[in-house]
């Protein structure tokens, strides 16, 4: 059965309290650690003294400095999440948002792109250290690939410019060709991969973002990446760079499950929430879309994920988390997380039964949460766990 995880950006609790609540209310569920939330920054007093208390520096600024990662961020994570020597490790992936990684125009943007590149490299190093300390099984780092519209005050003359989302009136805005962005992004990723010298099992997971301005925004961009990675100049990315499949984003972008067959060998991790088919606040699984197999829009994508064979030769050793992370960005209600996890458990259980009936290979599951989240006789999700909201 697929495993469940929760991204820490789904909560406003400091990391230690988040993990404690998750372990107590949903034992056996993993977590994706987001680098680096405001609440985590404000939990490290010594780090705040360096940058000041008024505003958190960008996550890219924090993660681009290996000394800050080593001195503050890694100890903060290790103190909040204990190691597990025997059994499944608690962290599935590290989630990041260094969107300047694909910037191309002007000195300011290129400096930010270099900072994002360093931040991604240090995130991989951190993930490998967490594998070494028995907190992660595989060093998977999720990355967002940026957008097509860039700004630089010194690079462009005063003019109006058309973009995929309308006309921009700011002087410095410009829209860059998507295929060019993907190619340049991949060249940066090659440099990152070649500079990392670790024995741990690690990879980068690129996430698709729905919308005209985003670099990875639909099937065409996924296929562009799949085609380019076969070229000799991108050989280093094989086995090191794959896709993080966000089920809600696939629905919004109208990427069908059949479309994913072509790139299914590149899947390494997944996200899930519920939406009405358009951008809105992330909501628990089961709010908009019924979890019953006959009408569930997420099920076909989960079937693609469930069918991934980690040992397949065309993966070139690419790690596979076998997990789907619940992502409820900005959520302040713990019962929403529990409701989402309960619905996901029901989905995955039904998916497993169907897989066995169809003769598909089913991977041995990790231990799953005990009583309290599911109706034990019917196996149906239970809404309203009675858990208190966060404060």
Buried (B, 14 or more C-beta within 10 A) or exposed (E): BBBBBBBBBBBBBBBBBBBBBBBEBBEBBBBBBBBBBEBBBEBBEEBBEEBEEEEBBBBBBBBBBEEBBBBBBBEBBBEBBEEBEEEEBBBBBBBBBBBBBBBBBBEBBBEBBBBBBBBBBBBBBBBBBBBBBBBBBBBBBBBBBBBBBBBBEEBBEEEEBEBBEEEBEEBBBBBBEBEEBBBBBBEBBBEBBEEBEBEBBBBBBBBBBBBBBBBBBBBEBBEBBBEBBEEEEBEBBBBBBBBBBBBBBBBBBEBBBEBBEEBBBBBBBBBBBBBEEEEEEBBBBBBBBEBEBEEBBBBBBBBBBBBBEBEEEEBBEBBBBBBBBBBBEEBEBBBBBBBBBBBBBBBBBBBBBBBEEEEEEBBEBBEBBEEBBBEEEEEBBBEEBEBEEBE
